[in-house]
Amino acid sequence: FPTVLFLISRAISLNTLHHRCNTSTIWMYRWALLLVLIPFAFTAEVALRSTRAKGKLLCGGEPIQDARVRLYRMNSEDKSQILNYKVTSTSGTFEVEGNTQGRPINETTLTPVVRIYHKCDEDPKKDRGFRRIQFQIPSEYVFNGRTPRETYDMGTLNLQLIYPGENERNISWNKNTPSRIDDDHHLMKIFQKLIIV
């Protein structure tokens, strides 16, 4: 944003304006423009929120590799509210971080939810779909600015258990039919739009 302010300030001193106004008038325009734009820059920075969570996923005593982990800005089914997306490592661990950069001012509040999609104890031959669980990240782990100062540690979760509010069979596991969770290409497009602002 400082670069934008600088470019706009420079634009005011174009030759056309230079011929019409004296130097003191040009500087007066520059300062007036800066005074108008600075509050907008300050508001955008203050409104920016961020969060981060980590954990380890087990199926019984074995780590779950390639489970899907999504970080949502809020409890919503809308894909545009996804802040970030990760898959678990070979050791079953994940760390997911996101912020509200690039979003409209009315979408900078953050009540983050982590959703985990997995197939622990599921028989792929039965095509029963992913099991889904979700956890609310406590408000004390939501920070001002684009980088969170602390990480919410969700600990080690055994996904053999049935968690309160667990929603399963909501997403098809059939590779021959499109499914929301396997639409990674679409997710990447969303992230690119949010990052390139």
N, C-alpha and C positions, 0 to 999 in steps of 0.2 A: 504493500500500500504506500509506503514512503516513495517508492519509485513512481507510482502514479501521480502523487502530489507534485513530485519534481517535474515530471513531463508536462503536466498541466500548467505549472508555473512557468516553464520554459515556453510553452505555446503562447502565453500571453504576450511575450516579448517578440512576436513575429514582426517582420518588417512593416507589414501593413499597419499594425498598431503603433509601431515605432514612429512612423511618419505622421500620425495623427496626434500623438500625445507626447508630452515632455517626459523626462526621466522620472520625476517625482510622481507623476500620475500613474505611470506604469508600475512603480513599486507599490503605490497605494492599491492598485488592482490585485497585485500579487498577494499582498497581506490580507486583503478582504477575502480572496478566494481560499487562502489557507485557513483563515478563521472559520469559514463556512464548512470546509471539508474535514478538519481535524476532529470535531465531535463524532462524525460518522465513522472514522477510523477507530476512535476510542470505543464507541458502542459495539462495533463488530468484534473487537478484541475481547472486551469484557463479556460479551455474550457467548464466546467460544467455550465449550465444555469438553472434557475428555475423561476416559476411564480405561482400566485395564484389569483383566482377570486371568488367572492361571489355575491349572489343576491337573490331576492324573486320573485316567479312566481305566477301570479294571472290569473284566468279566470273570467273576470268581477270583482266582489268583493270577489270571493272565492279563497283561496289558492289552487294551483295545487299540489297534492300529487303524488309521484312516476313518475314525469316527468324525462326523461333521460337527463343527462348532461355529455357531453364528452369534454375533453380538448385535443386538437390536438397540436402537435409540430408545425405544419404548415397547411396551407389550402390544404388539401389533402383528397382523398377518401380512402387512404390506411390505413387499420386498424393498421398496425405496427407503424403508427405515433401517435397513441393515447397514451397520457401520463397518463391519469387517467379517471375514470368513476364514476359518482355519480348519485343518484336519490334524488329527492326533499323530504323533510320531510313533516309531516302532516301540518306544517305551510307554506309550499311552498318554504322554504329556501334551499339553497345549498351553499357549499363551496368546490371548487375543486382546487387541487394543484398538480403540477408535475414538474419534472426536467429531464435533459438529461443524468442522470447517467446511465452507462452501455451501452451507445450507441457509435458507432464508432465516431472518431474525426470529420468525415465529416457530422455527424448528430447531432452536438452539437449546431448549430445555432438554435435560437428559435424565431419564429414569430407566437405566440400562437393564436389559434382560439378556442372559446367556441361554441359548437353546442348543441342546445336544441331540444329535440324531445318530442312532446306533442300531446294531443288529445282534446285540448280546443275547445268546440263547435262542436265536431265531433260526429256523430251518429255511435256507434260501430256496429250497425246492418247493416250499409251500407258498412262496411269494406273498408273505404276509405284510411286507412293508417295513419301514423303519419305526423304531420306537423313539418317541420324542419326550424329553424332559426339559424343564426350564427352571432357571434360578434368577431371582432378582438380585442385582448387585446393590449393596447398601449405599445409601446416599453419601456416607462419609468417604466413599471411594470415587466420588464424582468431583472433579477438580476444574477450576477455571484455567483456561489456556489450552493449547493444543497437545501438551504432553502431561499425562497424569504423574503425580509425585509419588504415589504408592500403588501397589498391586493388590487386588483382592484375591486372596488365596482360598480357592474353593476346596482345597485338600484332595484326598484320594476318594474317589467315588466308585463303589461297586455297583455296576449297572445290572447285575443279576436281580437286584432288588426292584420292587415296584414302587416308584416314588409318587407322592401325592400329586394329583393332577396330571399324571402321565398320560400322554395321548399317543396311542400306537395305531398302526395301519393307516396313518393319514397320508402317507406318501408311498407311491408304488415303487416296488423294488424291481419290477420287470424292466429289463434293459431295452426291450423292444418298443416300449411306450414311453413318451416323454414324462418326466416327473419333475416336480418343483425343486427337489433337493439336488438332482443331478444336473440341473441347468447351470453349470459352473460358468459357461460362456456368457450367459445373461448377467450373472453376478459380477463378472469382471467388467462388463460394460458399465454397470451401475457404479462400481468403485472408481473407474476411470473418470466418469462424469463428476464424481464428488471430489476427486483429487485435482483434476485439471480445471482450476477456476481462475 
